[in-house]
Amino acid sequence: ATPSTFHWHAGPVLCLEWAPVPTHGTVDAVHLYSGGRECTLVVWELPVGKRTYLPRFPAPLVSLKAC
């Protein structure tokens, strides 16, 4: 596997969590969740690096748990 670097957060990432995304009985993708002082949860779809944003949390994100 080739290492990749993805950018979005303006400040330090304060929390990071990942979870496999099962499709048709296999895992074809992984979601990486990151948060920080921007009060926005960023959902990264790996390996492609596509981003989805969940903005406007009332406080910086300092802890995550994928379920």
PyMOL Python script that loads the backbone (N, CA, C, O; Angstrom):
from pymol import cmd

cmd.read_pdbstr("""\
ATOM      1  N   ALA A   1       0.841  -1.187   0.000  1.00  0.00           N
ATOM      2  CA  ALA A   1       0.000   0.000   0.000  1.00  0.00           C
ATOM      3  C   ALA A   1       0.881   1.244   0.000  1.00  0.00           C
ATOM      4  O   ALA A   1       1.912   1.297   0.670  1.00  0.00           O
ATOM      5  N   THR A   2       0.455   2.227  -0.757  1.00  0.00           N
ATOM      6  CA  THR A   2       1.185   3.481  -0.836  1.00  0.00           C
ATOM      7  C   THR A   2       0.651   4.453   0.204  1.00  0.00           C
ATOM      8  O   THR A   2      -0.561   4.659   0.271  1.00  0.00           O
ATOM      9  N   PRO A   3       1.513   5.060   1.021  1.00  0.00           N
ATOM     10  CA  PRO A   3       1.032   6.052   1.998  1.00  0.00           C
ATOM     11  C   PRO A   3       0.427   7.257   1.287  1.00  0.00           C
ATOM     12  O   PRO A   3       0.877   7.652   0.211  1.00  0.00           O
ATOM     13  N   SER A   4      -0.600   7.833   1.907  1.00  0.00           N
ATOM     14  CA  SER A   4      -1.257   9.025   1.372  1.00  0.00           C
ATOM     15  C   SER A   4      -1.390  10.064   2.468  1.00  0.00           C
ATOM     16  O   SER A   4      -1.455   9.729   3.651  1.00  0.00           O
ATOM     17  N   THR A   5      -1.430  11.317   2.073  1.00  0.00           N
ATOM     18  CA  THR A   5      -1.659  12.415   3.002  1.00  0.00           C
ATOM     19  C   THR A   5      -2.903  13.164   2.545  1.00  0.00           C
ATOM     20  O   THR A   5      -3.014  13.536   1.377  1.00  0.00           O
ATOM     21  N   PHE A   6      -3.834  13.384   3.460  1.00  0.00           N
ATOM     22  CA  PHE A   6      -5.049  14.129   3.170  1.00  0.00           C
ATOM     23  C   PHE A   6      -5.084  15.357   4.069  1.00  0.00           C
ATOM     24  O   PHE A   6      -4.721  15.286   5.243  1.00  0.00           O
ATOM     25  N   HIS A   7      -5.521  16.480   3.516  1.00  0.00           N
ATOM     26  CA  HIS A   7      -5.547  17.733   4.270  1.00  0.00           C
ATOM     27  C   HIS A   7      -6.952  18.307   4.321  1.00  0.00           C
ATOM     28  O   HIS A   7      -7.690  18.250   3.337  1.00  0.00           O
ATOM     29  N   TRP A   8      -7.319  18.858   5.466  1.00  0.00           N
ATOM     30  CA  TRP A   8      -8.503  19.693   5.577  1.00  0.00           C
ATOM     31  C   TRP A   8      -8.435  20.569   6.820  1.00  0.00           C
ATOM     32  O   TRP A   8      -8.682  21.771   6.723  1.00  0.00           O
ATOM     33  N   HIS A   9      -8.112  20.016   7.978  1.00  0.00           N
ATOM     34  CA  HIS A   9      -8.151  20.759   9.240  1.00  0.00           C
ATOM     35  C   HIS A   9      -7.127  21.888   9.239  1.00  0.00           C
ATOM     36  O   HIS A   9      -5.979  21.706   8.834  1.00  0.00           O
ATOM     37  N   ALA A  10      -7.569  23.069   9.706  1.00  0.00           N
ATOM     38  CA  ALA A  10      -6.677  24.222   9.794  1.00  0.00           C
ATOM     39  C   ALA A  10      -5.768  24.113  11.015  1.00  0.00           C
ATOM     40  O   ALA A  10      -4.653  24.633  11.008  1.00  0.00           O
ATOM     41  N   GLY A  11      -6.237  23.444  12.055  1.00  0.00           N
ATOM     42  CA  GLY A  11      -5.451  23.271  13.275  1.00  0.00           C
ATOM     43  C   GLY A  11      -5.180  21.803  13.520  1.00  0.00           C
ATOM     44  O   GLY A  11      -5.408  20.969  12.644  1.00  0.00           O
ATOM     45  N   PRO A  12      -4.688  21.480  14.719  1.00  0.00           N
ATOM     46  CA  PRO A  12      -4.399  20.084  15.033  1.00  0.00           C
ATOM     47  C   PRO A  12      -5.658  19.220  15.043  1.00  0.00           C
ATOM     48  O   PRO A  12      -6.730  19.674  15.442  1.00  0.00           O
ATOM     49  N   VAL A  13      -5.519  17.990  14.607  1.00  0.00           N
ATOM     50  CA  VAL A  13      -6.603  17.012  14.727  1.00  0.00           C
ATOM     51  C   VAL A  13      -6.630  16.566  16.181  1.00  0.00           C
ATOM     52  O   VAL A  13      -5.621  16.103  16.711  1.00  0.00           O
ATOM     53  N   LEU A  14      -7.793  16.706  16.831  1.00  0.00           N
ATOM     54  CA  LEU A  14      -7.916  16.377  18.247  1.00  0.00           C
ATOM     55  C   LEU A  14      -8.495  14.993  18.477  1.00  0.00           C
ATOM     56  O   LEU A  14      -8.347  14.437  19.565  1.00  0.00           O
ATOM     57  N   CYS A  15      -9.159  14.423  17.464  1.00  0.00           N
ATOM     58  CA  CYS A  15      -9.706  13.076  17.604  1.00  0.00           C
ATOM     59  C   CYS A  15      -9.747  12.418  16.230  1.00  0.00           C
ATOM     60  O   CYS A  15      -9.917  13.070  15.200  1.00  0.00           O
ATOM     61  N   LEU A  16      -9.584  11.096  16.260  1.00  0.00           N
ATOM     62  CA  LEU A  16      -9.508  10.324  15.028  1.00  0.00           C
ATOM     63  C   LEU A  16     -10.080   8.942  15.311  1.00  0.00           C
ATOM     64  O   LEU A  16      -9.765   8.330  16.332  1.00  0.00           O
ATOM     65  N   GLU A  17     -10.916   8.456  14.413  1.00  0.00           N
ATOM     66  CA  GLU A  17     -11.524   7.127  14.563  1.00  0.00           C
ATOM     67  C   GLU A  17     -11.742   6.567  13.166  1.00  0.00           C
ATOM     68  O   GLU A  17     -11.940   7.329  12.219  1.00  0.00           O
ATOM     69  N   TRP A  18     -11.710   5.251  13.026  1.00  0.00           N
ATOM     70  CA  TRP A  18     -11.967   4.645  11.726  1.00  0.00           C
ATOM     71  C   TRP A  18     -12.953   3.504  11.890  1.00  0.00           C
ATOM     72  O   TRP A  18     -13.100   2.934  12.971  1.00  0.00           O
ATOM     73  N   ALA A  19     -13.626   3.183  10.791  1.00  0.00           N
ATOM     74  CA  ALA A  19     -14.596   2.087  10.802  1.00  0.00           C
ATOM     75  C   ALA A  19     -14.689   1.506   9.392  1.00  0.00           C
ATOM     76  O   ALA A  19     -14.760   2.259   8.421  1.00  0.00           O
ATOM     77  N   PRO A  20     -14.690   0.179   9.268  1.00  0.00           N
ATOM     78  CA  PRO A  20     -14.879  -0.439   7.953  1.00  0.00           C
ATOM     79  C   PRO A  20     -16.302  -0.223   7.453  1.00  0.00           C
ATOM     80  O   PRO A  20     -17.235  -0.114   8.248  1.00  0.00           O
ATOM     81  N   VAL A  21     -16.463  -0.162   6.154  1.00  0.00           N
ATOM     82  CA  VAL A  21     -17.767   0.011   5.524  1.00  0.00           C
ATOM     83  C   VAL A  21     -18.080  -1.267   4.754  1.00  0.00           C
ATOM     84  O   VAL A  21     -17.607  -1.436   3.630  1.00  0.00           O
ATOM     85  N   PRO A  22     -18.878  -2.181   5.342  1.00  0.00           N
ATOM     86  CA  PRO A  22     -19.157  -3.437   4.645  1.00  0.00           C
ATOM     87  C   PRO A  22     -20.135  -3.234   3.485  1.00  0.00           C
ATOM     88  O   PRO A  22     -21.143  -2.540   3.621  1.00  0.00           O
ATOM     89  N   THR A  23     -19.823  -3.846   2.355  1.00  0.00           N
ATOM     90  CA  THR A  23     -20.728  -3.837   1.203  1.00  0.00           C
ATOM     91  C   THR A  23     -20.722  -5.233   0.598  1.00  0.00           C
ATOM     92  O   THR A  23     -19.665  -5.756   0.247  1.00  0.00           O
ATOM     93  N   HIS A  24     -21.875  -5.823   0.478  1.00  0.00           N
ATOM     94  CA  HIS A  24     -22.028  -7.145  -0.140  1.00  0.00           C
ATOM     95  C   HIS A  24     -21.135  -8.204   0.517  1.00  0.00           C
ATOM     96  O   HIS A  24     -20.584  -9.067  -0.167  1.00  0.00           O
ATOM     97  N   GLY A  25     -20.996  -8.133   1.836  1.00  0.00           N
ATOM     98  CA  GLY A  25     -20.239  -9.142   2.561  1.00  0.00           C
ATOM     99  C   GLY A  25     -18.735  -8.937   2.598  1.00  0.00           C
ATOM    100  O   GLY A  25     -18.021  -9.721   3.223  1.00  0.00           O
ATOM    101  N   THR A  26     -18.242  -7.893   1.936  1.00  0.00           N
ATOM    102  CA  THR A  26     -16.805  -7.598   1.978  1.00  0.00           C
ATOM    103  C   THR A  26     -16.605  -6.160   2.421  1.00  0.00           C
ATOM    104  O   THR A  26     -17.548  -5.369   2.445  1.00  0.00           O
ATOM    105  N   VAL A  27     -15.397  -5.833   2.764  1.00  0.00           N
ATOM    106  CA  VAL A  27     -15.073  -4.454   3.136  1.00  0.00           C
ATOM    107  C   VAL A  27     -14.313  -3.835   1.978  1.00  0.00           C
ATOM    108  O   VAL A  27     -13.148  -4.156   1.741  1.00  0.00           O
ATOM    109  N   ASP A  28     -14.989  -2.936   1.251  1.00  0.00           N
ATOM    110  CA  ASP A  28     -14.372  -2.289   0.097  1.00  0.00           C
ATOM    111  C   ASP A  28     -13.847  -0.898   0.423  1.00  0.00           C
ATOM    112  O   ASP A  28     -13.064  -0.330  -0.338  1.00  0.00           O
ATOM    113  N   ALA A  29     -14.279  -0.354   1.553  1.00  0.00           N
ATOM    114  CA  ALA A  29     -13.878   0.997   1.914  1.00  0.00           C
ATOM    115  C   ALA A  29     -13.774   1.100   3.425  1.00  0.00           C
ATOM    116  O   ALA A  29     -14.277   0.255   4.165  1.00  0.00           O
ATOM    117  N   VAL A  30     -13.119   2.145   3.853  1.00  0.00           N
ATOM    118  CA  VAL A  30     -12.995   2.452   5.267  1.00  0.00           C
ATOM    119  C   VAL A  30     -13.348   3.911   5.438  1.00  0.00           C
ATOM    120  O   VAL A  30     -12.935   4.750   4.637  1.00  0.00           O
ATOM    121  N   HIS A  31     -14.110   4.225   6.474  1.00  0.00           N
ATOM    122  CA  HIS A  31     -14.369   5.619   6.819  1.00  0.00           C
ATOM    123  C   HIS A  31     -13.428   6.015   7.942  1.00  0.00           C
ATOM    124  O   HIS A  31     -13.318   5.316   8.949  1.00  0.00           O
ATOM    125  N   LEU A  32     -12.755   7.135   7.766  1.00  0.00           N
ATOM    126  CA  LEU A  32     -11.907   7.722   8.785  1.00  0.00           C
ATOM    127  C   LEU A  32     -12.598   8.998   9.228  1.00  0.00           C
ATOM    128  O   LEU A  32     -12.928   9.850   8.404  1.00  0.00           O
ATOM    129  N   TYR A  33     -12.816   9.129  10.521  1.00  0.00           N
ATOM    130  CA  TYR A  33     -13.509  10.293  11.084  1.00  0.00           C
ATOM    131  C   TYR A  33     -12.482  11.146  11.809  1.00  0.00           C
ATOM    132  O   TYR A  33     -11.689  10.628  12.595  1.00  0.00           O
ATOM    133  N   SER A  34     -12.490  12.458  11.552  1.00  0.00           N
ATOM    134  CA  SER A  34     -11.548  13.338  12.231  1.00  0.00           C
ATOM    135  C   SER A  34     -12.269  14.596  12.700  1.00  0.00           C
ATOM    136  O   SER A  34     -13.216  15.067  12.070  1.00  0.00           O
ATOM    137  N   GLY A  35     -11.799  15.119  13.811  1.00  0.00           N
ATOM    138  CA  GLY A  35     -12.390  16.338  14.367  1.00  0.00           C
ATOM    139  C   GLY A  35     -11.336  17.177  15.053  1.00  0.00           C
ATOM    140  O   GLY A  35     -10.250  16.705  15.388  1.00  0.00           O
ATOM    141  N   GLY A  36     -11.686  18.436  15.253  1.00  0.00           N
ATOM    142  CA  GLY A  36     -10.764  19.366  15.903  1.00  0.00           C
ATOM    143  C   GLY A  36     -11.479  20.621  16.332  1.00  0.00           C
ATOM    144  O   GLY A  36     -12.686  20.613  16.573  1.00  0.00           O
ATOM    145  N   ARG A  37     -10.728  21.700  16.425  1.00  0.00           N
ATOM    146  CA  ARG A  37     -11.262  22.985  16.910  1.00  0.00           C
ATOM    147  C   ARG A  37     -12.237  23.657  15.949  1.00  0.00           C
ATOM    148  O   ARG A  37     -12.921  24.606  16.332  1.00  0.00           O
ATOM    149  N   GLU A  38     -12.311  23.179  14.703  1.00  0.00           N
ATOM    150  CA  GLU A  38     -13.220  23.793  13.724  1.00  0.00           C
ATOM    151  C   GLU A  38     -14.686  23.467  14.004  1.00  0.00           C
ATOM    152  O   GLU A  38     -15.575  24.023  13.360  1.00  0.00           O
ATOM    153  N   CYS A  39     -14.945  22.571  14.958  1.00  0.00           N
ATOM    154  CA  CYS A  39     -16.320  22.156  15.301  1.00  0.00           C
ATOM    155  C   CYS A  39     -17.010  21.474  14.123  1.00  0.00           C
ATOM    156  O   CYS A  39     -18.223  21.585  13.950  1.00  0.00           O
ATOM    157  N   THR A  40     -16.222  20.768  13.317  1.00  0.00           N
ATOM    158  CA  THR A  40     -16.732  20.061  12.152  1.00  0.00           C
ATOM    159  C   THR A  40     -16.189  18.638  12.166  1.00  0.00           C
ATOM    160  O   THR A  40     -14.992  18.426  12.358  1.00  0.00           O
ATOM    161  N   LEU A  41     -17.072  17.666  11.963  1.00  0.00           N
ATOM    162  CA  LEU A  41     -16.648  16.281  11.808  1.00  0.00           C
ATOM    163  C   LEU A  41     -16.395  16.043  10.324  1.00  0.00           C
ATOM    164  O   LEU A  41     -17.259  16.320   9.493  1.00  0.00           O
ATOM    165  N   VAL A  42     -15.224  15.536   9.994  1.00  0.00           N
ATOM    166  CA  VAL A  42     -14.883  15.222   8.614  1.00  0.00           C
ATOM    167  C   VAL A  42     -14.897  13.698   8.471  1.00  0.00           C
ATOM    168  O   VAL A  42     -14.223  12.990   9.219  1.00  0.00           O
ATOM    169  N   VAL A  43     -15.665  13.208   7.508  1.00  0.00           N
ATOM    170  CA  VAL A  43     -15.723  11.775   7.219  1.00  0.00           C
ATOM    171  C   VAL A  43     -14.961  11.559   5.915  1.00  0.00           C
ATOM    172  O   VAL A  43     -15.347  12.066   4.862  1.00  0.00           O
ATOM    173  N   TRP A  44     -13.883  10.805   6.006  1.00  0.00           N
ATOM    174  CA  TRP A  44     -13.030  10.520   4.852  1.00  0.00           C
ATOM    175  C   TRP A  44     -13.363   9.124   4.345  1.00  0.00           C
ATOM    176  O   TRP A  44     -13.394   8.176   5.130  1.00  0.00           O
ATOM    177  N   GLU A  45     -13.608   8.986   3.067  1.00  0.00           N
ATOM    178  CA  GLU A  45     -13.821   7.670   2.464  1.00  0.00           C
ATOM    179  C   GLU A  45     -12.499   7.221   1.852  1.00  0.00           C
ATOM    180  O   GLU A  45     -12.014   7.802   0.881  1.00  0.00           O
ATOM    181  N   LEU A  46     -11.935   6.187   2.436  1.00  0.00           N
ATOM    182  CA  LEU A  46     -10.642   5.693   1.973  1.00  0.00           C
ATOM    183  C   LEU A  46     -10.846   4.424   1.153  1.00  0.00           C
ATOM    184  O   LEU A  46     -11.764   3.660   1.452  1.00  0.00           O
ATOM    185  N   PRO A  47     -10.060   4.176   0.170  1.00  0.00           N
ATOM    186  CA  PRO A  47      -8.794   4.815  -0.129  1.00  0.00           C
ATOM    187  C   PRO A  47      -8.883   6.039  -1.031  1.00  0.00           C
ATOM    188  O   PRO A  47      -7.852   6.655  -1.303  1.00  0.00           O
ATOM    189  N   VAL A  48     -10.060   6.420  -1.504  1.00  0.00           N
ATOM    190  CA  VAL A  48     -10.162   7.497  -2.507  1.00  0.00           C
ATOM    191  C   VAL A  48      -9.955   8.894  -1.930  1.00  0.00           C
ATOM    192  O   VAL A  48      -9.583   9.804  -2.672  1.00  0.00           O
ATOM    193  N   GLY A  49     -10.186   9.096  -0.625  1.00  0.00           N
ATOM    194  CA  GLY A  49      -9.979  10.405  -0.016  1.00  0.00           C
ATOM    195  C   GLY A  49     -11.157  11.354  -0.142  1.00  0.00           C
ATOM    196  O   GLY A  49     -11.027  12.540   0.163  1.00  0.00           O
ATOM    197  N   LYS A  50     -12.299  10.861  -0.584  1.00  0.00           N
ATOM    198  CA  LYS A  50     -13.504  11.695  -0.678  1.00  0.00           C
ATOM    199  C   LYS A  50     -13.906  12.147   0.730  1.00  0.00           C
ATOM    200  O   LYS A  50     -13.855  11.358   1.674  1.00  0.00           O
ATOM    201  N   ARG A  51     -14.306  13.421   0.872  1.00  0.00           N
ATOM    202  CA  ARG A  51     -14.665  13.979   2.177  1.00  0.00           C
ATOM    203  C   ARG A  51     -16.127  14.364   2.243  1.00  0.00           C
ATOM    204  O   ARG A  51     -16.705  14.851   1.272  1.00  0.00           O
ATOM    205  N   THR A  52     -16.714  14.136   3.410  1.00  0.00           N
ATOM    206  CA  THR A  52     -18.052  14.610   3.742  1.00  0.00           C
ATOM    207  C   THR A  52     -17.921  15.374   5.050  1.00  0.00           C
ATOM    208  O   THR A  52     -17.170  14.967   5.936  1.00  0.00           O
ATOM    209  N   TYR A  53     -18.652  16.487   5.176  1.00  0.00           N
ATOM    210  CA  TYR A  53     -18.523  17.343   6.355  1.00  0.00           C
ATOM    211  C   TYR A  53     -19.824  17.389   7.143  1.00  0.00           C
ATOM    212  O   TYR A  53     -20.906  17.497   6.566  1.00  0.00           O
ATOM    213  N   LEU A  54     -19.712  17.308   8.447  1.00  0.00           N
ATOM    214  CA  LEU A  54     -20.834  17.528   9.358  1.00  0.00           C
ATOM    215  C   LEU A  54     -20.459  18.730  10.218  1.00  0.00           C
ATOM    216  O   LEU A  54     -19.791  18.572  11.240  1.00  0.00           O
ATOM    217  N   PRO A  55     -20.879  19.931   9.818  1.00  0.00           N
ATOM    218  CA  PRO A  55     -20.438  21.158  10.488  1.00  0.00           C
ATOM    219  C   PRO A  55     -21.332  21.564  11.661  1.00  0.00           C
ATOM    220  O   PRO A  55     -22.358  20.946  11.944  1.00  0.00           O
ATOM    221  N   ARG A  56     -20.900  22.615  12.316  1.00  0.00           N
ATOM    222  CA  ARG A  56     -21.663  23.341  13.344  1.00  0.00           C
ATOM    223  C   ARG A  56     -21.896  22.561  14.625  1.00  0.00           C
ATOM    224  O   ARG A  56     -22.956  22.694  15.237  1.00  0.00           O
ATOM    225  N   PHE A  57     -20.928  21.746  15.048  1.00  0.00           N
ATOM    226  CA  PHE A  57     -21.020  21.175  16.389  1.00  0.00           C
ATOM    227  C   PHE A  57     -20.865  22.321  17.383  1.00  0.00           C
ATOM    228  O   PHE A  57     -20.187  23.300  17.072  1.00  0.00           O
ATOM    229  N   PRO A  58     -21.464  22.236  18.561  1.00  0.00           N
ATOM    230  CA  PRO A  58     -21.440  23.365  19.497  1.00  0.00           C
ATOM    231  C   PRO A  58     -20.093  23.582  20.178  1.00  0.00           C
ATOM    232  O   PRO A  58     -19.909  24.593  20.855  1.00  0.00           O
ATOM    233  N   ALA A  59     -19.154  22.663  20.018  1.00  0.00           N
ATOM    234  CA  ALA A  59     -17.847  22.782  20.671  1.00  0.00           C
ATOM    235  C   ALA A  59     -16.822  22.007  19.851  1.00  0.00           C
ATOM    236  O   ALA A  59     -17.197  21.182  19.018  1.00  0.00           O
ATOM    237  N   PRO A  60     -15.533  22.260  20.074  1.00  0.00           N
ATOM    238  CA  PRO A  60     -14.511  21.483  19.384  1.00  0.00           C
ATOM    239  C   PRO A  60     -14.684  19.987  19.658  1.00  0.00           C
ATOM    240  O   PRO A  60     -15.109  19.590  20.742  1.00  0.00           O
ATOM    241  N   LEU A  61     -14.351  19.169  18.665  1.00  0.00           N
ATOM    242  CA  LEU A  61     -14.459  17.719  18.808  1.00  0.00           C
ATOM    243  C   LEU A  61     -13.163  17.184  19.393  1.00  0.00           C
ATOM    244  O   LEU A  61     -12.096  17.338  18.798  1.00  0.00           O
ATOM    245  N   VAL A  62     -13.254  16.560  20.549  1.00  0.00           N
ATOM    246  CA  VAL A  62     -12.068  16.052  21.228  1.00  0.00           C
ATOM    247  C   VAL A  62     -12.112  14.542  21.445  1.00  0.00           C
ATOM    248  O   VAL A  62     -11.132  13.956  21.905  1.00  0.00           O
ATOM    249  N   SER A  63     -13.247  13.901  21.115  1.00  0.00           N
ATOM    250  CA  SER A  63     -13.391  12.463  21.312  1.00  0.00           C
ATOM    251  C   SER A  63     -14.395  11.915  20.314  1.00  0.00           C
ATOM    252  O   SER A  63     -15.417  12.548  20.047  1.00  0.00           O
ATOM    253  N   LEU A  64     -14.109  10.738  19.758  1.00  0.00           N
ATOM    254  CA  LEU A  64     -15.021  10.075  18.818  1.00  0.00           C
ATOM    255  C   LEU A  64     -15.085   8.600  19.134  1.00  0.00           C
ATOM    256  O   LEU A  64     -14.143   8.033  19.687  1.00  0.00           O
ATOM    257  N   LYS A  65     -16.208   7.971  18.781  1.00  0.00           N
ATOM    258  CA  LYS A  65     -16.346   6.522  18.865  1.00  0.00           C
ATOM    259  C   LYS A  65     -17.234   6.084  17.713  1.00  0.00           C
ATOM    260  O   LYS A  65     -18.417   6.423  17.682  1.00  0.00           O
ATOM    261  N   ALA A  66     -16.681   5.336  16.766  1.00  0.00           N
ATOM    262  CA  ALA A  66     -17.455   4.808  15.647  1.00  0.00           C
ATOM    263  C   ALA A  66     -18.216   3.578  16.107  1.00  0.00           C
ATOM    264  O   ALA A  66     -17.672   2.729  16.813  1.00  0.00           O
ATOM    265  N   CYS A  67     -19.455   3.486  15.712  1.00  0.00           N
ATOM    266  CA  CYS A  67     -20.295   2.331  16.091  1.00  0.00           C
ATOM    267  C   CYS A  67     -20.766   1.590  14.861  1.00  0.00           C
ATOM    268  O   CYS A  67     -21.480   0.595  14.976  1.00  0.00           O
TER     269      CYS A  67
END
""", "prot")
cmd.dss("prot")
cmd.show_as("cartoon", "prot")
cmd.util.cbc("prot")
cmd.orient("prot")
